[in-house]
Each structure stands twice: as C-alpha cells, then as structure tokens.
Amino acid sequence: MTWKAPGLVFGAKPMRKIVIALLIAVASGCGDPGPRLVPVSGKVTLDGVPLAHKTIQFIPETGTSGSGAGATSSADGAYELIATRGGALVDHKGACPGTYKVVVVEPMFPVIENPKPAPENGEPAPAVGLPAPRQLKGKGQVIPRIYGARETTPLTIIVPEKGGMMAIELKSAGK
C-alpha cells in the first residue's frame, strides 16, 4: 500500500519508521521534570533534644509550587527532604521554594537500625514492615499532639530560593 501526496510517494514501511521515530522523540523529550527543587536539610528537636526516627512532612501553603516534601529523622535528629512527586520512580531530593506548614509524627512503619541488605543471589531485599532484628523507638520521646496535623501545627517554614538548613524546634506543653 502506498500513500500519495502531490509530488511524494510513501510506502507503508517507510511511513511506519517515520511514525515510530516521531513517537520515540515525543516520548523521550516531553517528560515534565516538575517544579524546581532546592536542597533542604536540618535537625528536628523537642525542647532542644534531637528527635530520633520521626516522620517530617512539609505541606505547601497556598502559592507554593509542588506537592510538598518529607523525611525521616536519623538517630541524631538530622533530616534531608525528599519531594513528593506523583508517579515518580526515583526519589527527588529537596523541596520547592515557598511557605510550608510542618507536621512531625511517629513513623508509619517502624524504623530499622540495621536493615538487612539485599541478598547477593539476586533475590529482592525484604519489604518494609517485615519483622526486623531490632526496631528503634524514639527513646521515650513523645511528640506533642499539636504538631501532628496541618490544622494545628504552629510550625511554618519558608524555604528560600537557594534552600538551606532548616531547624525544626518543637516545644513540650508548658515549656
């Protein structure tokens, strides 16, 4: 089968190659990288004491691009934000510049101090939530409820255009 246009003749096979080449070009060049991210890290504390193994959520306020970001604090309270991006297959470090409400809660899944590495025989690593040799607790630190929801948290952080270190300081009731 051939397709004729004034002065041109295309066979089915060359036309198929052109269509495939165009589809590949469109698919590879049209991925939206999303809003610009800047690096954000810091330390989360309760009354000046580092909060170990807590979930931190940056929820964007009106006018801030993106879907927010989150992190889990390390044993010394340090965190590094990872952007929330729907459909992403890899982590994207950072957050969009702007204003955020900050929520700090206990992690949904237990934090494991020394997770088992993936076996060398090509089998996948154990999934999150499987029993672990030693699960960590936050050393008896209880996060005041006020910090657990967007509607009640008093924490607001402005992420500047270049990102940076952001201290998250929680206070116990009465302190």
C-alpha positions as CSV (number, residue, x, y, z in Angstrom):
1,M,0.0,0.0,0.0
2,T,1.3,3.4,-0.9
3,W,0.2,6.9,0.1
4,K,0.4,9.6,-2.5
5,A,0.7,13.3,-1.9
6,P,1.4,15.8,-4.6
7,G,4.9,15.1,-5.7
8,L,5.5,12.5,-2.9
9,V,5.0,8.8,-2.7
10,F,5.4,6.9,0.7
11,G,5.3,3.2,1.1
12,A,3.9,1.6,4.3
13,K,7.3,0.5,5.7
14,P,9.0,3.9,5.4
15,M,5.9,5.6,6.9
16,R,5.9,3.2,9.8
17,K,9.6,4.0,10.5
18,I,8.8,7.8,10.5
19,V,5.9,7.3,12.9
20,I,7.9,5.2,15.3
21,A,10.8,7.7,15.2
22,L,8.4,10.6,15.9
23,L,6.8,8.6,18.8
24,I,10.2,7.9,20.3
25,A,11.2,11.6,20.0
26,V,8.0,12.8,21.6
27,A,8.1,10.3,24.4
28,S,11.7,10.9,25.4
29,G,11.6,14.7,25.2
30,C,8.2,15.5,26.8
31,G,8.7,14.4,30.4
32,D,7.9,17.2,32.7
33,P,10.6,17.4,35.3
34,G,8.2,19.2,37.7
35,P,8.8,22.3,39.7
36,R,12.3,23.4,40.6
37,L,13.6,21.8,43.8
38,V,16.2,23.2,46.2
39,P,18.1,21.2,48.9
40,V,16.6,21.3,52.4
41,S,18.0,19.6,55.4
42,G,18.4,20.3,59.1
43,K,17.7,18.9,62.6
44,V,14.4,18.3,64.4
45,T,14.4,18.7,68.2
46,L,12.0,18.6,71.1
47,D,13.0,21.1,73.9
48,G,16.5,21.2,72.4
49,V,16.9,17.4,72.4
50,P,17.2,15.7,68.9
51,L,14.1,13.8,67.9
52,A,15.2,10.4,66.5
53,H,13.3,8.4,63.9
54,K,10.3,10.7,63.3
55,T,8.4,11.5,60.1
56,I,8.6,15.1,59.0
57,Q,6.1,16.5,56.4
58,F,6.4,19.8,54.7
59,I,2.9,20.7,53.4
60,P,2.8,23.6,50.9
61,E,0.7,26.7,51.7
62,T,-1.3,28.4,49.0
63,G,1.0,29.9,46.4
64,T,3.8,27.3,46.9
65,S,4.5,25.0,43.9
66,G,4.7,21.3,44.2
67,S,3.0,18.7,46.4
68,G,5.3,19.0,49.4
69,A,8.1,17.0,50.8
70,G,9.0,14.7,53.6
71,A,11.8,12.9,55.5
72,T,12.5,10.6,58.4
73,S,14.9,11.9,61.0
74,S,18.1,10.0,61.8
75,A,19.2,8.9,65.3
76,D,20.7,12.4,65.9
77,G,17.5,14.2,64.6
78,A,19.0,15.1,61.2
79,Y,16.8,15.1,58.1
80,E,17.0,15.7,54.4
81,L,13.8,16.4,52.5
82,I,12.6,14.3,49.5
83,A,10.0,15.9,47.3
84,T,6.6,14.3,46.9
85,R,6.0,13.7,43.2
86,G,3.2,11.6,41.9
87,G,4.2,8.8,39.6
88,A,8.0,9.3,40.3
89,L,10.0,6.2,40.1
90,V,13.0,7.7,41.9
91,D,13.4,10.0,44.9
92,H,14.0,13.7,44.2
93,K,15.8,15.4,47.0
94,G,14.7,18.8,48.1
95,A,11.5,21.0,48.1
96,C,10.2,23.8,46.1
97,P,10.9,27.3,47.4
98,G,7.9,28.7,49.3
99,T,6.0,28.5,52.6
100,Y,5.1,25.2,54.3
101,K,3.3,24.0,57.4
102,V,5.4,21.4,59.1
103,V,4.0,18.3,60.7
104,V,6.1,15.9,62.8
105,V,4.7,12.5,63.7
106,E,5.7,9.0,64.6
107,P,6.7,7.0,61.5
108,M,4.0,4.9,59.9
109,F,6.4,1.9,59.6
110,P,9.0,1.0,62.3
111,V,12.5,2.4,61.7
112,I,15.1,-0.4,61.5
113,E,18.6,0.4,62.7
114,N,20.4,-2.1,60.5
115,P,18.2,-3.3,57.7
116,K,19.1,-6.5,56.0
117,P,20.9,-5.8,52.7
118,A,19.6,-7.4,49.5
119,P,20.8,-10.9,49.2
120,E,23.7,-11.4,46.7
121,N,21.9,-14.1,44.8
122,G,19.7,-11.6,43.0
123,E,16.7,-12.0,45.3
124,P,14.9,-8.8,46.3
125,A,15.5,-7.2,49.7
126,P,12.9,-7.7,52.4
127,A,9.9,-5.4,52.2
128,V,9.1,-2.6,54.6
129,G,7.1,-3.9,57.6
130,L,8.7,-7.4,57.9
131,P,9.9,-8.3,61.3
132,A,13.3,-6.8,62.0
133,P,16.1,-7.9,64.3
134,R,15.9,-4.6,66.2
135,Q,13.4,-1.9,65.8
136,L,14.2,1.5,67.2
137,K,12.0,3.6,69.4
138,G,12.4,7.4,69.9
139,K,13.9,6.9,73.3
140,G,10.6,7.6,75.0
141,Q,10.2,10.9,73.2
142,V,6.5,11.8,72.8
143,I,5.6,14.3,70.2
144,P,3.0,16.8,71.5
145,R,-0.2,16.3,69.5
146,I,-0.3,19.9,68.4
147,Y,2.5,19.1,65.8
148,G,0.6,16.1,64.3
149,A,-1.8,17.8,61.9
150,R,-1.7,20.7,59.4
151,E,-4.6,22.4,61.1
152,T,-3.0,22.5,64.5
153,T,0.8,22.7,64.0
154,P,2.3,26.1,64.8
155,L,5.3,25.3,62.7
156,T,5.7,27.3,59.5
157,I,8.9,27.3,57.5
158,I,9.8,29.4,54.5
159,V,12.2,27.6,52.1
160,P,14.3,30.2,50.4
161,E,15.2,30.3,46.7
162,K,18.5,28.5,47.3
163,G,17.2,26.1,50.0
164,G,19.4,25.5,53.1
165,M,19.5,24.2,56.6
166,M,16.1,24.5,58.4
167,A,15.9,23.8,62.2
168,I,12.6,22.4,63.3
169,E,12.2,23.1,67.1
170,L,9.3,21.6,68.9
171,K,8.3,22.5,72.5
172,S,6.6,20.4,75.1
173,A,3.4,21.7,76.6
174,G,4.2,24.3,79.3
175,K,7.8,24.9,78.2
